[in-house]
Amino acid sequence: MDFLSDVKPVLKELLDELLKKYPYASILAQDNYAKDYSVSAQGTVIKENELLTGRGFVVRVFDEEIAEFSFNDISKGTLGMILTKIERNLSQLKANVPGLIHRKKIKVNKLFIEKLDGVDKIEFDKSTPFEIDPRTVKDKDVVKKLTKASEAGRALKYDNANVIDCQVRFNYQCIDKLFLSKNKDLRQHITWTVGAFVTIVERDGKIKTGYKPFSLLGGAEILDKLKEGAKSAIDRAVLLLDAEPITPGTYECITSPAVTGMIVHEAFGHGVEMDMFMKDRALAKHYINKRVASDLITMHDSALASEDPTYNNVATYFFDDEGTLPKDTVIIEKGILKRGMCDLVSAINLNKASTGNGRRESYSRKAYTRMTNTYFEGGTDSVEDMIKSVKYGFLLEDPSNGMEDPKNWGIQCMVNTAREIKDGKLTGKVFSPIVLTGYVPDLLKSVSMLSPFDSLGGSGFCGKGYKEWVKVSDGGPYMKAKITLG
């Protein structure tokens, strides 16, 4: 059953009625499904992911104000009721009834509508590639592969540690979205998958964990990667059994691509989401066309499906949740802050063009400016040369989580592993846990070496503050910089 194809004629009828009443109207329809699997010594868990699964619709109209109405059921018999509710919501909005989604009054004219919806008609139905549709793989076959990987990890022997557990996870989401407006008839099918190992080791009562994630804009073929990740995650956990607390200070550091990605995301990700410019909550608003980083730093945010799969990951799409086609947005160019990213409503209020970053947690939630695949471009330095250049410092690996203060450009990130470098060589000594802090421009202006671009990773989610979760990826090269650690 193709739900969105079946309901599309009724949605088009609704759109036609809306366009008779309002200068602009659009409908976003979604039919998303997600599932989570986990196998460990404690047992097997299979469940539908409630956050990422759902069918529903968002109607947006412009008539001096912006009004939205979401619902999860429609038929020819309910069209009149839906139209009445939309009209009532908009009349309440004009009367300043609190609690409805809106912005300042907007002058709606022909030029405004053309800017909003374009002049030319756009119609497409696009899908991201995959080898194996995860929805067609039986639960027992997924569990069989995860169990084999988990048991293989638990069977590994170490002279100096005991492997307590090796949890193997597999998650996927199949996204089906339809966007309709006067000039747009867009359909997209996105499939992403994530796998991960979470391992636990013990020695003399001391316990440490290791983590190895995988993410793919693709299907269940990622399960084949789970053959290679257990040992890496367990080796990392064993390494941490000998870790020491670090002496706080500012050091020469080399960040792994995953740590570079966390810095990209936290340092200049949230701070250039332009709905924060509207609220005057981002210092970046006042630094456009000013230097904020080393000449080596060029930063992108791009949901645009690339011909090079290296730059595609879990946040790739063909249109955002406001019907805007995504762009490859160059945010920092050779150290100069060029622009932010924005959703459609922020673009209207700031008199800018939307970058296609309007994203919703679900059809029942508001669209915000959100990051997608965010990364630093690579350079030409080898990792070996980067290590040789360090008198005393650390190779930082295994990011955990982070947060940013967009108003003051502060950053605080957790890193699990810092490998000591002394006189250009790794000493074998390890420090953990690590808190990476500092003033963002100071950190980025200190960048002195970059390896070629390595990878994007998208195993986690990003919240807008403490909520509004969406899938993102980040990454880049190995990066050398002066970083404050504690």
C-alpha positions as CSV (number, residue, x, y, z in Angstrom):
1,M,0.0,0.0,0.0
2,D,1.3,3.4,-1.0
3,F,-0.4,5.7,1.5
4,L,0.7,9.0,0.2
5,S,-0.2,8.1,-3.4
6,D,-3.6,7.0,-2.2
7,V,-4.3,10.2,-0.2
8,K,-2.8,12.6,-2.8
9,P,-6.0,13.3,-4.8
10,V,-7.8,14.4,-1.6
11,L,-4.8,16.6,-0.6
12,K,-4.8,18.2,-4.0
13,E,-8.5,18.9,-3.6
14,L,-7.8,20.5,-0.2
15,L,-5.0,22.6,-1.7
16,D,-7.3,23.8,-4.5
17,E,-9.8,25.0,-1.9
18,L,-7.1,26.7,0.2
19,L,-5.8,28.6,-2.8
20,K,-9.2,30.0,-3.4
21,K,-9.1,31.6,0.0
22,Y,-5.4,32.4,0.6
23,P,-2.6,33.9,-1.5
24,Y,-0.4,31.0,-0.6
25,A,-1.0,27.5,0.7
26,S,1.1,24.4,1.0
27,I,0.7,20.9,2.3
28,L,3.4,18.6,3.7
29,A,2.4,15.0,4.1
30,Q,4.6,12.3,5.7
31,D,4.5,8.6,6.1
32,N,7.6,7.6,8.1
33,Y,8.6,4.3,9.6
34,A,11.5,3.5,11.9
35,K,12.7,0.4,13.9
36,D,15.3,-0.3,16.5
37,Y,17.1,-3.6,17.2
38,S,19.5,-4.4,20.0
39,V,21.3,-7.7,21.0
40,S,23.5,-8.1,24.1
41,A,24.2,-10.6,26.9
42,Q,21.1,-9.1,28.6
43,G,18.8,-10.2,25.7
44,T,17.2,-9.0,22.5
45,V,15.1,-5.9,22.0
46,I,13.0,-5.2,18.8
47,K,10.7,-2.2,18.8
48,E,9.2,0.4,16.5
49,N,10.8,3.8,17.1
50,E,7.8,6.0,18.1
51,L,9.7,9.3,17.7
52,L,10.5,8.6,14.1
53,T,7.4,6.8,13.0
54,G,4.2,8.6,12.0
55,R,1.7,9.6,9.4
56,G,0.3,13.1,9.2
57,F,-0.1,16.4,7.4
58,V,0.8,20.1,7.9
59,V,-1.1,22.8,6.1
60,R,0.5,26.2,5.9
61,V,-1.2,29.4,4.7
62,F,-0.1,33.0,4.3
63,D,-2.6,35.8,4.6
64,E,-0.7,38.7,6.3
65,E,0.1,36.2,9.0
66,I,1.6,32.7,8.8
67,A,-0.7,30.0,10.1
68,E,-0.2,26.2,10.3
69,F,-2.6,23.4,11.1
70,S,-1.5,19.8,11.5
71,F,-3.7,16.7,11.5
72,N,-3.3,12.9,11.0
73,D,-6.4,11.9,9.2
74,I,-8.1,13.1,6.0
75,S,-10.8,11.9,3.6
76,K,-13.2,13.6,1.2
77,G,-15.7,13.5,4.1
78,T,-13.5,15.5,6.4
79,L,-12.4,18.2,3.9
80,G,-15.0,20.7,5.0
81,M,-14.2,20.3,8.7
82,I,-10.5,20.8,8.0
83,L,-11.1,23.9,6.0
84,T,-13.3,25.3,8.8
85,K,-10.6,24.7,11.4
86,I,-7.9,26.3,9.3
87,E,-10.1,29.4,8.7
88,R,-11.0,29.6,12.5
89,N,-7.3,29.3,13.4
90,L,-6.3,32.1,11.1
91,S,-9.1,34.4,12.4
92,Q,-8.0,33.7,16.0
93,L,-4.4,34.4,14.9
94,K,-5.4,37.8,13.5
95,A,-7.1,38.5,16.8
96,N,-3.8,37.7,18.6
97,V,-5.0,34.6,20.3
98,P,-1.9,33.2,22.0
99,G,-0.5,29.7,21.3
100,L,-0.7,29.7,17.5
101,I,2.4,29.5,15.3
102,H,3.0,32.8,13.7
103,R,5.4,35.7,13.1
104,K,5.0,39.4,12.4
105,K,2.5,40.6,9.8
106,I,3.8,40.1,6.2
107,K,2.9,42.1,3.1
108,V,1.7,39.4,0.8
109,N,1.8,40.3,-2.9
110,K,2.6,38.8,-6.2
111,L,6.4,39.2,-5.8
112,F,6.3,37.7,-2.4
113,I,4.4,34.6,-3.6
114,E,6.9,34.2,-6.5
115,K,9.8,34.4,-4.1
116,L,8.0,31.9,-1.8
117,D,6.8,29.4,-4.3
118,G,9.0,30.1,-7.4
119,V,7.7,31.0,-10.9
120,D,8.3,27.7,-12.6
121,K,6.5,24.5,-11.7
122,I,8.6,21.8,-10.1
123,E,7.6,18.2,-10.0
124,F,9.7,15.2,-9.1
125,D,9.7,11.9,-7.2
126,K,13.2,11.0,-6.0
127,S,14.7,8.3,-3.8
128,T,18.0,7.8,-2.1
129,P,19.9,4.6,-3.1
130,F,20.1,1.5,-1.1
131,E,21.1,-2.1,-1.7
132,I,18.8,-3.8,0.7
133,D,15.4,-2.3,1.9
134,P,15.5,-2.8,5.7
135,R,11.7,-3.2,5.7
136,T,12.1,-6.4,3.7
137,V,14.6,-8.1,6.1
138,K,12.9,-10.4,8.6
139,D,13.4,-9.7,12.3
140,K,14.9,-13.1,12.8
141,D,17.5,-12.5,10.1
142,V,18.5,-9.1,11.6
143,V,18.7,-10.7,15.1
144,K,20.8,-13.6,13.8
145,K,23.4,-11.2,12.4
146,L,23.4,-9.0,15.5
147,T,23.7,-12.1,17.7
148,K,26.6,-13.4,15.8
149,A,28.5,-10.1,16.0
150,S,27.7,-9.8,19.8
151,E,28.8,-13.3,20.5
152,A,32.0,-12.8,18.5
153,G,32.8,-9.7,20.6
154,R,32.1,-11.4,23.9
155,A,34.3,-14.3,22.9
156,L,37.4,-12.0,22.4
157,K,40.1,-12.7,25.0
158,Y,42.5,-10.2,26.6
159,D,45.3,-10.8,29.0
160,N,44.6,-7.7,31.0
161,A,40.8,-7.4,30.9
162,N,37.5,-9.3,30.9
163,V,34.9,-8.6,28.2
164,I,31.6,-8.3,30.1
165,D,29.3,-7.5,27.3
166,C,29.1,-6.5,23.7
167,Q,25.8,-4.8,22.7
168,V,25.1,-4.5,19.0
169,R,22.5,-2.1,17.7
170,F,20.8,-1.5,14.4
171,N,18.3,1.3,13.6
172,Y,16.7,2.5,10.4
173,Q,14.2,5.0,9.2
174,C,12.3,5.0,5.9
175,I,11.0,8.5,5.2
176,D,8.3,9.2,2.7
177,K,7.2,12.8,2.2
178,L,5.0,14.7,-0.2
179,F,4.9,18.5,-0.6
180,L,2.2,20.3,-2.6
181,S,1.8,23.9,-3.4
182,K,0.6,25.9,-6.4
183,N,3.9,25.4,-8.2
184,K,5.4,22.3,-6.4
185,D,4.5,18.7,-6.5
186,L,7.5,17.0,-4.8
187,R,7.9,13.5,-3.4
188,Q,11.0,12.0,-1.7
189,H,11.9,8.6,-0.2
190,I,14.9,8.6,2.1
191,T,16.4,5.5,3.8
192,W,19.1,5.7,6.4
193,T,20.6,3.1,8.7
194,V,22.8,3.2,11.8
195,G,24.7,0.5,13.5
196,A,26.8,0.6,16.7
197,F,28.7,-1.5,19.2
198,V,28.6,-0.6,22.9
199,T,31.1,-2.7,24.8
200,I,31.9,-3.2,28.5
201,V,35.2,-4.4,29.9
202,E,36.4,-5.0,33.5
203,R,39.7,-5.3,35.4
204,D,40.0,-5.6,39.2
205,G,36.6,-4.0,39.6
206,K,37.3,-1.1,37.3
207,I,34.8,-0.9,34.4
208,K,35.0,1.0,31.1
209,T,32.9,1.2,28.0
210,G,33.8,1.5,24.3
211,Y,31.6,2.7,21.4
212,K,31.9,2.2,17.7
213,P,29.2,3.7,15.4
214,F,28.4,3.4,11.7
215,S,25.9,5.4,9.7
216,L,24.8,5.2,6.1
217,L,22.5,6.9,3.7
218,G,21.4,3.5,2.5
219,G,19.8,0.2,3.7
220,A,20.4,-3.0,5.6
221,E,23.7,-3.6,3.8
222,I,25.2,-1.7,6.8
223,L,24.7,-5.0,8.7
224,D,27.7,-6.4,6.9
225,K,29.8,-3.6,8.5
226,L,29.0,-5.1,11.9
227,K,31.5,-7.8,11.3
228,E,34.4,-5.4,11.8
229,G,33.4,-3.1,14.7
230,A,33.4,-5.2,17.9
231,K,37.2,-5.5,18.3
232,S,37.7,-1.8,17.7
233,A,35.1,-0.9,20.4
234,I,36.5,-3.4,22.9
235,D,40.1,-2.3,22.2
236,R,39.1,1.3,23.0
237,A,37.4,0.2,26.3
238,V,40.5,-1.8,27.3
239,L,42.7,1.2,26.5
240,L,40.7,3.4,28.9
241,L,41.3,1.0,31.8
242,D,44.8,2.6,32.0
243,A,43.6,6.2,31.4
244,E,44.6,9.0,33.8
245,P,43.0,12.4,34.6
246,I,44.5,15.1,32.4
247,T,46.2,18.2,33.8
248,P,43.9,21.1,32.7
249,G,45.5,23.5,30.2
250,T,45.8,24.6,26.6
251,Y,47.6,22.1,24.3
252,E,48.5,21.4,20.8
253,C,45.9,18.9,19.7
254,I,45.0,16.8,16.7
255,T,41.3,15.9,16.5
256,S,40.0,12.8,14.8
257,P,37.4,13.3,12.1
258,A,34.6,12.5,14.6
259,V,35.9,15.0,17.1
260,T,36.4,17.6,14.3
261,G,32.7,16.9,13.4
262,M,31.6,17.6,16.9
263,I,33.5,20.9,16.9
264,V,31.9,21.8,13.6
265,H,28.5,21.0,14.9
266,E,28.8,22.8,18.2
267,A,31.2,25.6,17.4
268,F,29.6,27.1,14.3
269,G,26.5,25.0,13.8
270,H,23.8,26.2,16.2
271,G,25.4,29.6,16.2
272,V,24.6,30.2,12.5
273,E,21.0,28.9,12.6
274,M,19.3,32.1,11.5
275,D,16.1,31.7,13.5
276,M,18.6,32.6,16.3
277,F,19.5,35.7,14.4
278,M,15.8,36.7,14.4
279,K,15.7,36.4,18.2
280,D,19.1,38.1,18.6
281,R,20.4,35.0,20.3
282,A,23.5,34.5,18.2
283,L,26.7,36.5,18.2
284,A,27.4,35.3,14.6
285,K,24.7,37.7,13.4
286,H,27.2,40.6,13.9
287,Y,30.2,38.8,12.3
288,I,29.1,38.2,8.7
289,N,32.1,38.9,6.4
290,K,34.5,39.0,9.3
291,R,37.3,36.6,10.2
292,V,36.3,33.9,12.7
293,A,38.8,31.1,11.8
294,S,42.1,30.2,10.2
295,D,42.5,30.6,6.4
296,L,42.5,26.8,6.3
297,I,38.8,26.6,7.5
298,T,36.0,26.3,5.0
299,M,32.7,25.0,6.5
300,H,29.7,23.5,4.7
301,D,26.2,22.5,5.6
302,S,24.5,20.5,2.9
303,A,21.5,18.2,2.7
304,L,22.0,18.2,-1.1
305,A,22.4,14.7,-2.4
306,S,26.0,14.5,-3.7
307,E,27.3,12.4,-6.6
308,D,30.1,11.6,-4.2
309,P,28.6,9.4,-1.5
310,T,31.3,10.5,0.9
311,Y,29.3,13.7,1.5
312,N,25.9,12.0,1.8
313,N,24.7,10.8,5.2
314,V,21.6,10.5,7.4
315,A,20.6,14.2,6.9
316,T,20.5,14.2,3.1
317,Y,17.2,15.0,1.4
318,F,15.7,16.4,-1.8
319,F,13.5,19.1,-0.2
320,D,13.1,20.3,3.4
321,D,9.9,20.3,5.4
322,E,8.8,23.7,3.9
323,G,9.2,22.5,0.3
324,T,12.5,24.3,-0.3
325,L,15.2,22.5,-2.3
326,P,18.4,22.3,-0.3
327,K,21.7,24.0,-1.1
328,D,25.3,23.4,-0.4
329,T,25.7,26.3,2.0
330,V,29.3,27.6,2.5
331,I,29.2,29.1,6.0
332,I,32.9,29.8,6.5
333,E,35.1,30.4,3.5
334,K,38.8,30.5,4.1
335,G,38.3,31.7,7.7
336,I,35.6,34.4,6.8
337,L,32.1,33.9,8.1
338,K,30.0,34.3,5.0
339,R,26.4,33.4,5.9
340,G,24.1,31.4,8.1
341,M,21.6,28.7,7.2
342,C,17.9,29.4,7.5
343,D,14.3,28.1,7.3
344,L,11.7,29.8,5.1
345,V,10.0,31.8,7.8
346,S,13.3,33.1,9.1
347,A,14.3,33.9,5.6
348,I,11.2,36.0,5.0
349,N,11.6,37.9,8.3
350,L,15.3,38.5,7.6
351,N,14.8,39.3,3.9
352,K,17.1,36.4,2.9
353,A,16.8,33.4,0.7
354,S,16.0,30.1,2.5
355,T,18.9,27.6,2.4
356,G,16.5,24.6,2.7
357,N,17.2,24.0,6.4
358,G,13.6,24.1,7.6
359,R,13.1,20.8,9.5
360,R,10.5,19.4,11.8
361,E,10.8,16.7,14.4
362,S,7.4,15.4,13.1
363,Y,4.3,16.7,11.3
364,S,2.9,17.8,14.6
365,R,5.9,20.1,15.4
366,K,7.0,23.5,14.2
367,A,9.8,23.9,11.5
368,Y,13.0,25.4,12.8
369,T,16.4,26.1,11.1
370,R,18.3,22.9,11.6
371,M,21.7,21.6,10.5
372,T,22.0,18.7,8.1
373,N,25.4,17.2,7.0
374,T,27.9,19.7,8.4
375,Y,31.6,19.5,7.9
376,F,35.0,21.2,7.4
377,E,36.7,20.8,4.1
378,G,40.0,18.8,4.1
379,G,43.6,19.9,3.6
380,T,46.8,18.3,2.4
381,D,48.7,17.3,5.5
382,S,49.2,13.7,6.4
383,V,48.3,12.5,9.9
384,E,51.9,11.3,10.4
385,D,53.2,14.8,9.7
386,M,50.7,16.4,12.0
387,I,51.8,14.1,14.9
388,K,55.5,14.8,14.1
389,S,54.8,18.6,14.4
390,V,53.5,18.3,18.0
391,K,56.1,19.0,20.7
392,Y,53.6,18.1,23.5
393,G,49.9,17.6,23.1
394,F,47.2,15.0,22.4
395,L,45.4,13.1,19.7
396,L,41.7,13.5,20.6
397,E,39.3,10.6,19.7
398,D,35.8,9.3,20.6
399,P,33.5,12.3,21.1
400,S,30.6,11.8,23.4
401,N,28.4,14.9,23.5
402,G,28.7,18.7,23.4
403,M,26.9,22.0,23.8
404,E,27.4,25.5,22.6
405,D,26.5,29.0,23.7
406,P,25.6,30.9,20.5
407,K,25.3,34.2,22.3
408,N,28.9,34.1,23.7
409,W,30.6,31.6,21.4
410,G,31.5,29.3,24.2
411,I,31.8,25.5,23.6
412,Q,31.9,22.5,25.9
413,C,32.4,19.0,24.5
414,M,33.1,15.7,26.1
415,V,35.8,13.5,24.5
416,N,36.6,10.0,25.8
417,T,40.2,9.5,24.7
418,A,43.3,11.7,24.6
419,R,46.4,10.0,23.4
420,E,49.6,11.7,24.6
421,I,52.0,13.0,21.9
422,K,55.6,13.9,23.0
423,D,58.3,15.1,20.7
424,G,56.3,14.1,17.6
425,K,55.5,10.6,18.8
426,L,52.5,8.8,20.4
427,T,53.8,7.7,23.8
428,G,51.0,5.1,24.5
429,K,49.8,7.0,27.5
430,V,46.0,7.8,27.6
431,F,44.0,10.4,29.4
432,S,40.2,10.3,30.0
433,P,37.6,11.7,30.3
434,I,38.3,15.0,28.6
435,V,36.3,18.2,28.6
436,L,37.1,20.4,25.5
437,T,36.3,24.0,26.2
438,G,37.1,27.5,24.9
439,Y,36.1,30.5,22.9
440,V,35.2,29.3,19.4
441,P,37.1,31.9,17.3
442,D,40.2,31.3,19.3
443,L,40.1,27.6,18.7
444,L,39.3,27.9,15.0
445,K,41.9,30.7,14.4
446,S,44.5,28.4,15.8
447,V,44.0,25.6,13.2
448,S,47.3,25.1,11.5
449,M,47.1,21.7,9.7
450,L,44.3,19.6,8.1
451,S,44.4,16.2,6.6
452,P,42.3,15.3,3.5
453,F,38.6,15.1,4.1
454,D,37.9,11.8,5.9
455,S,34.2,11.1,6.6
456,L,30.8,12.1,7.9
457,G,29.1,10.3,10.8
458,G,25.5,10.4,11.8
459,S,24.9,8.0,14.7
460,G,23.2,10.6,16.9
461,F,20.4,13.2,17.0
462,C,20.5,17.0,17.4
463,G,18.0,18.8,19.6
464,K,17.0,22.5,19.4
465,G,18.0,23.3,23.0
466,Y,16.5,20.3,24.9
467,K,13.9,19.2,22.4
468,E,12.9,19.1,18.6
469,W,15.1,16.1,17.7
470,V,16.3,15.6,14.1
471,K,18.9,13.4,12.5
472,V,22.2,15.1,11.6
473,S,25.7,14.1,10.6
474,D,29.0,15.9,10.9
475,G,32.7,15.3,10.2
476,G,35.7,16.4,8.3
477,P,39.5,15.9,8.4
478,Y,42.0,15.3,11.1
479,M,42.7,18.8,12.4
480,K,45.5,20.4,14.4
481,A,44.7,23.3,16.7
482,K,45.4,24.7,20.1
483,I,42.6,23.5,22.4
484,T,41.8,24.0,26.1
485,L,41.3,20.7,27.8
486,G,40.2,19.9,31.3
